[in-house]
């Protein structure tokens, strides 16, 4: 539903027909969209089109997360699913870098290995040793870093496994600086028009 809205908005802003047989771009495309058709050319143009005076500032290593002078965009494609979200910088309310792990697994793994060293019989020793090692390994798989960008209507969440907290904070700083610059630019344009 949201892609259809963005497609309609793109057609309206461009003012050009999205398909060859459209006489009135807005009316024809609305009819086609409401009937369930997807205008692929406009959808592709939506992903690549930059706004006036917009330029790309930063792109994540994976290429999925992009920061520009006007917005923050995420595109994730997996087997059988596709996720796209775009937040205008003036709508970003807060930014979070969340690191989570389950340290109890580390503690239980240590207790399992310690118990294996203290138990005299070989069968319980082996079971405690295997359980301790498995818990240690599970601990490292539970370590997760997530970046969240909140707006009034949506939350953009990005898995950032392998990213240090310092790098995550640098990215958040870049988003906040871009937001500040964008809003300052809007205020300055408004002042010059009203003067």
MDAnalysis code that builds the backbone (N, CA, C; Angstrom):
import MDAnalysis as mda
import numpy as np

u = mda.Universe.empty(585, n_residues=195, atom_resindex=np.repeat(np.arange(195), 3), trajectory=True)
u.add_TopologyAttr("name", ["N", "CA", "C"] * 195)
u.add_TopologyAttr("resid", np.arange(1, 196))
u.add_TopologyAttr("resname", ["UNK", "UNK", "UNK", "UNK", "UNK", "UNK", "UNK", "UNK", "UNK", "UNK", "UNK", "UNK", "UNK", "UNK", "UNK", "UNK", "UNK", "UNK", "UNK", "UNK", "UNK", "UNK", "UNK", "UNK", "UNK", "UNK", "UNK", "UNK", "UNK", "UNK", "UNK", "UNK", "UNK", "UNK", "UNK", "UNK", "UNK", "UNK", "UNK", "UNK", "UNK", "UNK", "UNK", "UNK", "UNK", "UNK", "UNK", "UNK", "UNK", "UNK", "UNK", "UNK", "UNK", "UNK", "UNK", "UNK", "UNK", "UNK", "UNK", "UNK", "UNK", "UNK", "UNK", "UNK", "UNK", "UNK", "UNK", "UNK", "UNK", "UNK", "UNK", "UNK", "UNK", "UNK", "UNK", "UNK", "UNK", "UNK", "UNK", "UNK", "UNK", "UNK", "UNK", "UNK", "UNK", "UNK", "UNK", "UNK", "UNK", "UNK", "UNK", "UNK", "UNK", "UNK", "UNK", "UNK", "UNK", "UNK", "UNK", "UNK", "UNK", "UNK", "UNK", "UNK", "UNK", "UNK", "UNK", "UNK", "UNK", "UNK", "UNK", "UNK", "UNK", "UNK", "UNK", "UNK", "UNK", "UNK", "UNK", "UNK", "UNK", "UNK", "UNK", "UNK", "UNK", "UNK", "UNK", "UNK", "UNK", "UNK", "UNK", "UNK", "UNK", "UNK", "UNK", "UNK", "UNK", "UNK", "UNK", "UNK", "UNK", "UNK", "UNK", "UNK", "UNK", "UNK", "UNK", "UNK", "UNK", "UNK", "UNK", "UNK", "UNK", "UNK", "UNK", "UNK", "UNK", "UNK", "UNK", "UNK", "UNK", "UNK", "UNK", "UNK", "UNK", "UNK", "UNK", "UNK", "UNK", "UNK", "UNK", "UNK", "UNK", "UNK", "UNK", "UNK", "UNK", "UNK", "UNK", "UNK", "UNK", "UNK", "UNK", "UNK", "UNK", "UNK", "UNK", "UNK", "UNK", "UNK", "UNK", "UNK", "UNK", "UNK", "UNK"])
u.atoms.positions = np.array([
    [0.817, -1.191, 0.000],
    [0.000, 0.000, 0.000],
    [0.862, 1.258, 0.000],
    [1.953, 1.280, 0.777],
    [2.770, 2.483, 0.839],
    [3.529, 2.705, -0.465],
    [3.935, 1.633, -1.150],
    [4.626, 1.808, -2.430],
    [3.670, 2.426, -3.439],
    [2.432, 1.997, -3.434],
    [1.464, 2.583, -4.356],
    [1.310, 4.076, -4.088],
    [1.318, 4.470, -2.836],
    [1.208, 5.883, -2.518],
    [2.428, 6.638, -3.035],
    [3.635, 6.058, -2.840],
    [4.841, 6.709, -3.335],
    [4.843, 6.789, -4.859],
    [4.352, 5.738, -5.527],
    [4.281, 5.754, -6.985],
    [3.347, 6.861, -7.435],
    [2.198, 6.968, -6.806],
    [1.232, 8.004, -7.157],
    [1.838, 9.382, -6.921],
    [2.529, 9.555, -5.825],
    [3.162, 10.820, -5.509],
    [4.240, 11.144, -6.537],
    [5.003, 10.144, -6.937],
    [6.041, 10.352, -7.937],
    [5.443, 10.773, -9.272],
    [4.350, 10.141, -9.669],
    [3.697, 10.495, -10.935],
    [3.177, 11.921, -10.853],
    [2.583, 12.288, -9.734],
    [2.032, 13.620, -9.570],
    [3.128, 14.685, -9.598],
    [4.235, 14.421, -8.922],
    [5.312, 15.395, -8.867],
    [5.987, 15.520, -10.222],
    [6.246, 14.390, -10.876],
    [6.891, 14.425, -12.187],
    [5.999, 15.066, -13.235],
    [4.700, 14.843, -13.122],
    [3.768, 15.399, -14.074],
    [3.819, 14.736, -15.437],
    [4.504, 13.628, -15.534],
    [4.627, 12.929, -16.813],
    [3.922, 11.588, -16.709],
    [3.384, 11.098, -17.833],
    [2.718, 9.800, -17.799],
    [3.685, 8.688, -17.423],
    [3.221, 7.758, -16.614],
    [4.058, 6.633, -16.208],
    [4.026, 5.524, -17.243],
    [3.059, 5.582, -18.143],
    [2.969, 4.578, -19.198],
    [2.538, 5.278, -20.489],
    [2.755, 4.650, -21.611],
    [2.520, 5.282, -22.911],
    [1.052, 5.583, -23.196],
    [0.132, 4.753, -22.692],
    [-1.279, 4.915, -23.052],
    [-2.039, 5.868, -22.131],
    [-1.344, 6.623, -21.270],
    [-2.007, 7.548, -20.354],
    [-2.239, 8.892, -21.031],
    [-3.473, 9.320, -21.065],
    [-3.773, 10.665, -21.568],
    [-3.644, 11.662, -20.426],
    [-4.238, 11.339, -19.329],
    [-4.121, 12.175, -18.133],
    [-3.342, 11.355, -17.115],
    [-2.119, 11.734, -16.829],
    [-1.225, 10.920, -16.000],
    [-1.840, 10.583, -14.646],
    [-2.358, 11.567, -13.975],
    [-2.874, 11.335, -12.638],
    [-4.107, 10.448, -12.640],
    [-5.085, 10.744, -13.480],
    [-6.328, 9.967, -13.508],
    [-6.088, 8.540, -13.977],
    [-5.329, 8.368, -15.049],
    [-5.082, 7.021, -15.578],
    [-4.270, 6.178, -14.603],
    [-3.243, 6.761, -14.020],
    [-2.409, 5.990, -13.103],
    [-3.157, 5.669, -11.818],
    [-3.998, 6.591, -11.361],
    [-4.822, 6.283, -10.181],
    [-5.716, 5.091, -10.472],
    [-6.330, 5.089, -11.642],
    [-7.204, 3.976, -12.014],
    [-6.430, 2.672, -12.048],
    [-5.266, 2.679, -12.683],
    [-4.461, 1.463, -12.775],
    [-3.984, 1.004, -11.402],
    [-3.555, 1.950, -10.560],
    [-3.073, 1.571, -9.231],
    [-4.199, 1.016, -8.375],
    [-5.367, 1.619, -8.454],
    [-6.490, 1.127, -7.673],
    [-6.942, -0.250, -8.146],
    [-6.727, -0.547, -9.411],
    [-7.086, -1.863, -9.935],
    [-6.013, -2.898, -9.609],
    [-4.922, -2.503, -8.980],
    [-3.913, -3.458, -8.550],
    [-2.706, -3.561, -9.445],
    [-2.610, -2.725, -10.482],
    [-1.444, -2.765, -11.353],
    [-0.291, -2.013, -10.695],
    [0.904, -2.423, -11.008],
    [2.081, -1.734, -10.506],
    [2.842, -1.183, -11.700],
    [3.134, 0.082, -11.677],
    [3.867, 0.706, -12.760],
    [5.355, 0.536, -12.445],
    [5.963, -0.447, -13.069],
    [7.331, -0.841, -12.735],
    [8.328, 0.266, -13.041],
    [8.154, 0.967, -14.128],
    [9.099, 2.020, -14.498],
    [9.146, 3.103, -13.425],
    [8.002, 3.469, -12.896],
    [7.962, 4.501, -11.865],
    [8.543, 3.963, -10.566],
    [8.294, 2.686, -10.255],
    [8.845, 2.098, -9.042],
    [10.365, 2.110, -9.095],
    [10.949, 1.755, -10.242],
    [12.393, 1.772, -10.372],
    [12.919, 3.198, -10.304],
    [12.202, 4.136, -10.903],
    [12.621, 5.522, -10.865],
    [12.578, 6.053, -9.433],
    [11.636, 5.575, -8.635],
    [11.528, 5.985, -7.243],
    [12.780, 5.626, -6.469],
    [13.357, 4.450, -6.733],
    [14.530, 3.997, -6.003],
    [15.768, 4.805, -6.366],
    [15.867, 5.297, -7.572],
    [17.078, 5.931, -8.050],
    [16.996, 7.451, -8.092],
    [15.816, 7.991, -8.108],
    [15.613, 9.418, -8.309],
    [16.048, 10.223, -7.091],
    [16.854, 11.239, -7.340],
    [17.274, 12.151, -6.284],
    [16.393, 13.395, -6.355],
    [16.131, 13.978, -5.229],
    [15.363, 15.217, -5.167],
    [16.238, 16.394, -5.616],
    [15.621, 17.529, -5.940],
    [16.440, 18.690, -6.313],
    [17.401, 19.066, -5.183],
    [18.618, 19.372, -5.534],
    [19.685, 19.760, -4.593],
    [20.065, 18.640, -3.629],
    [19.677, 17.419, -3.901],
    [20.017, 16.296, -3.009],
    [21.279, 15.613, -3.515],
    [22.126, 15.216, -2.569],
    [23.307, 14.429, -2.922],
    [23.546, 13.386, -1.840],
    [24.152, 12.296, -2.234],
    [24.413, 11.201, -1.303],
    [25.595, 11.555, -0.418],
    [25.435, 11.345, 0.892],
    [26.491, 11.659, 1.850],
    [27.241, 10.415, 2.319],
    [26.486, 9.356, 2.576],
    [27.075, 8.182, 3.214],
    [26.292, 6.947, 2.808],
    [26.993, 5.863, 2.564],
    [26.357, 4.591, 2.256],
    [26.990, 3.519, 3.121],
    [26.166, 2.652, 3.692],
    [26.684, 1.551, 4.504],
    [27.464, 0.589, 3.617],
    [28.341, -0.188, 4.237],
    [29.163, -1.147, 3.496],
    [28.327, -2.091, 2.647],
    [27.168, -2.483, 3.139],
    [26.306, -3.410, 2.411],
    [25.550, -2.727, 1.278],
    [25.508, -1.401, 1.287],
    [24.772, -0.656, 0.271],
    [23.279, -0.579, 0.551],
    [22.834, -1.161, 1.650],
    [21.411, -1.190, 1.960],
    [20.925, 0.110, 2.599],
    [21.781, 0.766, 3.350],
    [21.411, 1.989, 4.066],
    [22.138, 3.167, 3.435],
    [21.366, 4.194, 3.037],
    [21.950, 5.360, 2.382],
    [21.468, 6.631, 3.069],
    [22.403, 7.518, 3.304],
    [22.108, 8.827, 3.873],
    [22.396, 9.872, 2.807],
    [21.407, 10.712, 2.548],
    [21.596, 11.807, 1.604],
    [21.365, 13.116, 2.345],
    [21.461, 14.206, 1.625],
    [21.253, 15.514, 2.248],
    [19.797, 15.752, 2.626],
    [18.862, 14.910, 2.124],
    [17.438, 15.118, 2.385],
    [16.763, 13.956, 3.105],
    [17.308, 12.741, 2.996],
    [16.595, 11.582, 3.552],
    [17.535, 10.435, 3.885],
    [16.963, 9.494, 4.612],
    [17.643, 8.264, 5.006],
    [16.832, 7.118, 4.422],
    [17.484, 6.224, 3.652],
    [16.767, 5.154, 2.954],
    [17.380, 3.803, 3.271],
    [16.490, 2.820, 3.400],
    [16.914, 1.439, 3.645],
    [16.223, 0.535, 2.645],
    [16.987, -0.327, 2.015],
    [16.445, -1.319, 1.079],
    [17.076, -2.657, 1.420],
    [16.247, -3.614, 1.845],
    [16.721, -4.951, 2.206],
    [15.965, -5.977, 1.374],
    [16.703, -6.836, 0.710],
    [16.104, -7.913, -0.071],
    [16.642, -9.246, 0.431],
    [15.745, -10.137, 0.731],
    [16.081, -11.500, 1.139],
    [15.314, -12.466, 0.263],
    [15.479, -13.716, 0.494],
    [14.741, -14.742, -0.242],
    [13.253, -14.505, -0.073],
    [12.576, -14.126, -1.114],
    [11.124, -14.003, -1.088],
    [10.587, -12.769, -0.396],
    [11.449, -11.854, 0.023],
    [10.935, -10.639, 0.658],
    [11.775, -9.445, 0.222],
    [11.138, -8.307, 0.248],
    [11.775, -7.062, -0.144],
    [11.240, -5.980, 0.779],
    [12.117, -5.183, 1.372],
    [11.715, -4.162, 2.333],
    [12.373, -2.842, 1.944],
    [11.585, -1.784, 1.859],
    [12.090, -0.463, 1.506],
    [11.422, 0.562, 2.408],
    [12.238, 1.447, 2.988],
    [11.697, 2.545, 3.788],
    [12.568, 3.773, 3.559],
    [11.930, 4.918, 3.491],
    [12.622, 6.184, 3.295],
    [12.071, 7.179, 4.307],
    [12.959, 7.805, 5.065],
    [12.560, 8.820, 6.037],
    [13.169, 10.153, 5.626],
    [12.349, 11.160, 5.534],
    [12.858, 12.504, 5.302],
    [13.580, 12.956, 6.571],
    [14.684, 13.646, 6.413],
    [15.500, 14.001, 7.576],
    [14.760, 14.884, 8.578],
    [13.878, 15.768, 8.095],
    [13.176, 16.634, 9.046],
    [12.184, 15.859, 9.911],
    [11.842, 14.629, 9.507],
    [10.899, 13.823, 10.279],
    [11.565, 12.898, 11.282],
    [12.877, 12.810, 11.268],
    [13.566, 11.927, 12.213],
    [13.503, 12.558, 13.601],
    [12.937, 11.813, 14.544],
    [12.761, 12.319, 15.905],
    [13.888, 11.878, 16.830],
    [14.381, 10.652, 16.642],
    [15.462, 10.173, 17.502],
    [16.253, 9.095, 16.778],
    [17.481, 8.891, 17.256],
    [18.380, 7.875, 16.705],
    [18.898, 7.037, 17.861],
    [18.990, 5.735, 17.639],
    [19.457, 4.827, 18.691],
    [20.470, 3.847, 18.132],
    [21.465, 3.534, 18.944],
    [22.369, 2.423, 18.673],
    [22.201, 1.486, 19.856],
    [21.681, 0.297, 19.601],
    [21.367, -0.643, 20.678],
    [22.234, -1.877, 20.509],
    [22.994, -2.203, 21.549],
    [23.823, -3.413, 21.567],
    [23.228, -4.352, 22.593],
    [22.923, -5.556, 22.157],
    [22.323, -6.538, 23.070],
    [23.084, -7.844, 23.012],
    [23.183, -8.468, 24.171],
    [23.751, -9.807, 24.273],
    [23.083, -10.493, 25.459],
    [23.349, -11.763, 25.613],
    [22.783, -12.526, 26.726],
    [23.953, -13.046, 27.563],
    [24.471, -12.229, 28.498],
    [25.666, -12.611, 29.258],
    [25.441, -13.805, 30.192],
    [24.190, -14.111, 30.483],
    [23.930, -15.277, 31.339],
    [24.431, -16.563, 30.673],
    [24.421, -16.589, 29.337],
    [24.944, -17.755, 28.621],
    [26.444, -17.918, 28.868],
    [27.144, -16.815, 28.938],
    [28.576, -16.842, 29.224],
    [28.825, -17.373, 30.632],
    [28.029, -16.912, 31.575],
    [28.152, -17.367, 32.961],
    [27.830, -18.859, 33.070],
    [26.731, -19.286, 32.454],
    [26.357, -20.703, 32.511],
    [27.382, -21.587, 31.795],
    [27.937, -21.095, 30.699],
    [28.984, -21.840, 29.998],
    [30.213, -22.005, 30.857],
    [30.602, -20.943, 31.556],
    [31.749, -21.013, 32.473],
    [31.492, -21.985, 33.617],
    [30.265, -21.944, 34.148],
    [29.919, -22.890, 35.229],
    [29.927, -24.332, 34.726],
    [29.475, -24.547, 33.491],
    [29.487, -25.894, 32.911],
    [30.894, -26.426, 32.751],
    [31.799, -25.596, 32.265],
    [33.189, -26.020, 32.092],
    [33.856, -26.220, 33.450],
    [33.589, -25.328, 34.395],
    [34.129, -25.487, 35.746],
    [33.600, -26.762, 36.394],
    [32.305, -27.031, 36.198],
    [31.721, -28.267, 36.726],
    [32.346, -29.501, 36.094],
    [32.674, -29.422, 34.807],
    [33.320, -30.548, 34.125],
    [34.691, -30.826, 34.716],
    [35.385, -29.789, 35.135],
    [36.709, -29.975, 35.737],
    [36.627, -30.565, 37.147],
    [35.525, -30.284, 37.849],
    [35.387, -30.743, 39.229],
    [34.752, -32.124, 39.363],
    [33.995, -32.551, 38.357],
    [33.313, -33.850, 38.426],
    [34.331, -34.942, 38.129],
    [34.270, -36.002, 38.936],
    [35.235, -37.081, 38.788],
    [34.875, -38.085, 37.704],
    [33.586, -38.343, 37.454],
    [33.194, -39.357, 36.482],
    [33.280, -38.796, 35.062],
    [33.608, -39.659, 34.120],
    [33.865, -39.198, 32.760],
    [32.585, -38.853, 31.986],
    [31.478, -39.594, 32.198],
    [30.254, -39.316, 31.432],
    [29.648, -37.954, 31.790],
    [29.431, -37.630, 33.082],
    [28.912, -36.287, 33.405],
    [29.904, -35.188, 33.034],
    [31.185, -35.487, 33.128],
    [32.209, -34.498, 32.775],
    [32.079, -34.105, 31.300],
    [31.913, -35.100, 30.436],
    [31.781, -34.845, 29.006],
    [30.517, -34.035, 28.709],
    [29.404, -34.404, 29.372],
    [28.146, -33.675, 29.149],
    [28.260, -32.215, 29.607],
    [28.867, -31.988, 30.774],
    [29.035, -30.615, 31.267],
    [29.981, -29.808, 30.373],
    [31.039, -30.453, 29.892],
    [31.989, -29.772, 29.015],
    [31.329, -29.372, 27.692],
    [30.570, -30.300, 27.086],
    [29.869, -30.003, 25.830],
    [28.831, -28.906, 26.048],
    [28.068, -28.996, 27.144],
    [27.053, -27.976, 27.443],
    [27.710, -26.608, 27.647],
    [28.839, -26.569, 28.353],
    [29.548, -25.304, 28.578],
    [30.044, -24.685, 27.285],
    [30.613, -25.522, 26.410],
    [31.114, -25.023, 25.127],
    [29.962, -24.521, 24.255],
    [28.852, -25.262, 24.225],
    [27.679, -24.854, 23.436],
    [27.138, -23.517, 23.953],
    [27.084, -23.338, 25.260],
    [26.598, -22.076, 25.826],
    [27.533, -20.912, 25.495],
    [28.841, -21.158, 25.523],
    [29.792, -20.127, 25.105],
    [29.542, -19.712, 23.653],
    [29.387, -20.693, 22.784],
    [29.153, -20.418, 21.361],
    [27.831, -19.677, 21.167],
    [26.781, -20.093, 21.876],
    [25.483, -19.402, 21.773],
    [25.580, -17.939, 22.203],
    [26.405, -17.674, 23.207],
    [26.584, -16.288, 23.646],
    [27.067, -15.409, 22.494],
    [28.036, -15.888, 21.738],
    [28.579, -15.082, 20.645],
    [27.585, -14.911, 19.501],
    [26.643, -15.852, 19.345],
    [25.609, -15.699, 18.327],
    [24.485, -14.772, 18.774],
    [24.359, -14.505, 20.068],
    [23.301, -13.616, 20.550],
    [23.728, -12.155, 20.570],
    [25.006, -11.867, 20.350],
    [25.467, -10.475, 20.335],
    [24.920, -9.778, 19.096],
    [24.152, -8.714, 19.279],
    [23.518, -7.987, 18.175],
    [23.674, -6.480, 18.363],
    [23.945, -5.808, 17.265],
    [23.957, -4.351, 17.237],
    [22.849, -3.927, 16.278],
    [22.023, -2.996, 16.694],
    [20.913, -2.509, 15.883],
    [20.928, -0.985, 15.908],
    [20.739, -0.388, 14.728],
    [20.545, 1.057, 14.625],
    [19.070, 1.307, 14.376],
    [18.482, 2.257, 15.126],
    [17.068, 2.602, 14.953],
    [16.947, 4.105, 14.751],
    [16.157, 4.457, 13.742],
    [15.865, 5.863, 13.461],
    [14.357, 6.014, 13.526],
    [13.874, 6.781, 14.490],
    [12.442, 6.922, 14.747],
    [11.913, 8.215, 14.146],
    [10.733, 8.103, 13.549],
    [10.019, 9.288, 13.075],
    [8.619, 9.228, 13.665],
    [7.798, 10.175, 13.283],
    [6.432, 10.209, 13.806],
    [5.621, 8.997, 13.369],
    [5.907, 8.449, 12.198],
    [5.075, 7.366, 11.690],
    [5.756, 6.021, 11.554],
    [7.072, 5.990, 11.449],
    [7.774, 4.747, 11.179],
    [9.055, 4.662, 11.983],
    [9.585, 3.451, 12.032],
    [10.888, 3.212, 12.632],
    [11.737, 2.494, 11.600],
    [12.884, 3.049, 11.299],
    [13.827, 2.407, 10.396],
    [14.828, 1.662, 11.270],
    [14.844, 0.325, 11.180],
    [15.717, -0.505, 11.992],
    [16.694, -1.236, 11.092],
    [17.973, -1.145, 11.424],
    [19.026, -1.755, 10.619],
    [19.868, -2.649, 11.514],
    [20.013, -3.898, 11.132],
    [20.934, -4.787, 11.828],
    [22.351, -4.367, 11.505],
    [23.170, -4.172, 12.512],
    [24.542, -3.700, 12.314],
    [25.519, -4.625, 13.023],
    [25.338, -5.931, 12.855],
    [26.234, -6.888, 13.491],
    [27.658, -6.680, 12.997],
    [28.599, -6.754, 13.905],
    [29.994, -6.556, 13.555],
    [30.421, -5.100, 13.629],
    [29.471, -4.191, 13.788],
    [29.793, -2.769, 13.891],
    [30.071, -2.432, 15.351],
    [31.127, -1.692, 15.592],
    [31.418, -1.281, 16.968],
    [30.483, -0.140, 17.365],
    [30.365, 0.092, 18.649],
    [29.514, 1.174, 19.135],
    [30.042, 2.524, 18.656],
    [31.363, 2.675, 18.565],
    [31.949, 3.932, 18.096],
    [31.546, 4.233, 16.648],
    [31.574, 3.217, 15.782],
    [31.193, 3.399, 14.388],
    [29.698, 3.715, 14.295],
    [28.888, 3.043, 15.107],
    [27.447, 3.300, 15.120],
    [27.158, 4.740, 15.538],
    [27.869, 5.215, 16.554],
    [27.683, 6.598, 17.010],
    [28.144, 7.582, 15.934],
    [29.219, 7.260, 15.208],
    [29.661, 8.112, 14.104],
    [28.587, 8.206, 13.019],
    [27.941, 7.090, 12.706],
    [26.872, 7.113, 11.707],
    [25.701, 7.956, 12.199],
    [25.329, 7.787, 13.454],
    [24.237, 8.589, 14.028],
    [24.612, 10.067, 14.019],
    [25.874, 10.382, 14.336],
    [26.333, 11.775, 14.266],
    [26.176, 12.334, 12.852],
    [26.508, 11.515, 11.852],
    [26.373, 11.951, 10.457],
    [24.910, 12.215, 10.108],
    [24.004, 11.359, 10.584],
    [22.569, 11.561, 10.328],
    [22.091, 12.841, 11.007],
    [22.496, 13.048, 12.243],
    [22.073, 14.252, 12.957],
    [22.637, 15.523, 12.321],
    [23.890, 15.463, 11.859],
    [24.475, 16.631, 11.196],
    [23.764, 16.922, 9.880],
    [23.451, 15.867, 9.120],
    [22.721, 16.047, 7.859],
    [21.337, 16.628, 8.127],
    [20.677, 16.161, 9.188],
    [19.352, 16.682, 9.553],
    [19.453, 18.156, 9.920],
    [20.446, 18.502, 10.728],
    [20.648, 19.892, 11.129],
    [20.901, 20.778, 9.911],
    [21.787, 20.333, 9.012],
    [22.101, 21.115, 7.812],
    [20.868, 21.289, 6.931],
    [20.080, 20.222, 6.796],
    [18.885, 20.269, 5.954],
    [17.863, 21.254, 6.518],
    [17.603, 21.193, 7.803],
    [16.621, 22.089, 8.421],
    [17.132, 23.527, 8.404],
    [18.423, 23.728, 8.641],
    [19.001, 25.064, 8.579],
    [18.861, 25.647, 7.177],
    [19.079, 24.809, 6.162],
    [18.933, 25.248, 4.776],
    [17.491, 25.646, 4.475],
    [16.526, 24.876, 4.980],
    [15.112, 25.203, 4.776],
    [14.773, 26.543, 5.436],
    [15.256, 26.751, 6.635],
    [14.988, 28.006, 7.361],
    [15.605, 29.183, 6.610],
    [16.832, 29.018, 6.130],
    [17.490, 30.094, 5.382],
    [16.753, 30.415, 4.085],
    [16.289, 29.395, 3.371],
    [15.518, 29.640, 2.140],
    [14.228, 30.368, 2.447],
    [13.581, 30.006, 3.552],
    [12.340, 30.659, 3.948],
    [12.589, 32.126, 4.304],
    [13.681, 32.399, 4.994],
    [14.016, 33.785, 5.369],
    [14.285, 34.641, 4.133],
    [15.018, 34.084, 3.171],
    [15.343, 34.873, 1.979],
    [14.098, 35.126, 1.127],
    [13.164, 34.191, 1.113],
    [11.917, 34.403, 0.348],
    [11.020, 35.454, 0.996],
    [10.977, 35.459, 2.319],
    [10.093, 36.397, 3.008],
    [10.704, 37.776, 3.150],
    [12.003, 37.891, 2.904],
    [12.663, 39.204, 3.057],
    [12.530, 40.067, 1.839],
])
